[in-house]
Amino acid sequence: MSGKTKIGKMHTRSVPNRIVGWTLFWLGLVVLALNWIDQFSELAVLPGGHSPFYLAGGIAAAVVGLWRAGVMDAKQ
């Protein structure tokens, strides 16, 4: 066994990418919260009411937002 230490290259995303990513993440969470409110109350907060498309879109936006923000990047 060798005593070598592998030092990886540190990669961070640019500031505009991080801003867009975090904004998209929070917007996805807002859509999920509004969809939940629309489903369990009498309020009509989203056009068309509760929909699985809002659920899928909110989850997708949150995941893409985290990826754009650099949270899912491999760090060594």
C-alpha positions as CSV (number, residue, x, y, z in Angstrom):
1,M,0.0,0.0,0.0
2,S,1.3,3.4,-1.0
3,G,1.3,6.4,1.2
4,K,0.4,8.8,-1.6
5,T,-2.3,11.3,-1.0
6,K,-4.5,12.3,-4.0
7,I,-5.4,15.9,-3.9
8,G,-8.4,16.7,-6.1
9,K,-9.1,19.9,-7.9
10,M,-11.6,22.0,-6.0
11,H,-14.4,23.2,-8.2
12,T,-16.9,25.9,-7.3
13,R,-19.7,27.3,-9.4
14,S,-19.8,30.9,-10.5
15,V,-21.8,33.5,-8.5
16,P,-24.5,33.9,-11.2
17,N,-24.9,30.1,-11.3
18,R,-25.3,29.9,-7.5
19,I,-27.8,32.8,-7.4
20,V,-29.9,31.2,-10.1
21,G,-29.7,27.8,-8.4
22,W,-30.7,29.0,-5.0
23,T,-33.5,31.1,-6.5
24,L,-34.8,28.1,-8.4
25,F,-34.6,25.9,-5.3
26,W,-36.6,28.4,-3.2
27,L,-39.2,28.9,-6.0
28,G,-39.6,25.1,-6.2
29,L,-40.2,25.0,-2.5
30,V,-42.8,27.8,-2.7
31,V,-44.6,25.9,-5.5
32,L,-44.7,22.8,-3.4
33,A,-46.0,24.7,-0.4
34,L,-48.7,26.4,-2.4
35,N,-49.7,23.1,-4.0
36,W,-50.0,21.6,-0.5
37,I,-52.1,24.6,0.7
38,D,-54.3,24.2,-2.4
39,Q,-54.8,20.5,-1.7
40,F,-55.7,20.7,2.0
41,S,-57.7,24.0,2.2
42,E,-60.4,25.8,0.4
43,L,-58.0,28.5,-0.8
44,A,-57.3,28.6,-4.5
45,V,-53.7,29.8,-4.7
46,L,-52.5,28.2,-7.9
47,P,-54.2,28.5,-11.3
48,G,-56.1,25.3,-12.0
49,G,-56.0,24.2,-8.4
50,H,-54.0,21.3,-6.9
51,S,-52.2,19.2,-9.6
52,P,-49.6,16.5,-9.7
53,F,-47.9,18.6,-12.3
54,Y,-47.2,21.3,-9.7
55,L,-45.8,18.6,-7.4
56,A,-43.5,17.2,-10.1
57,G,-42.5,20.7,-11.3
58,G,-41.7,21.9,-7.8
59,I,-39.6,18.8,-7.0
60,A,-37.8,19.1,-10.3
61,A,-37.1,22.8,-9.9
62,A,-35.8,22.3,-6.3
63,V,-33.4,19.5,-7.5
64,V,-32.2,21.4,-10.5
65,G,-31.8,24.5,-8.3
66,L,-29.6,22.5,-5.8
67,W,-27.5,21.2,-8.7
68,R,-27.1,24.7,-10.2
69,A,-26.1,26.1,-6.8
70,G,-23.3,23.5,-6.6
71,V,-24.7,21.6,-3.6
72,M,-24.5,18.3,-5.5
73,D,-21.0,18.8,-6.9
74,A,-18.4,16.2,-5.8
75,K,-15.9,17.6,-3.4
76,Q,-12.6,16.0,-2.7
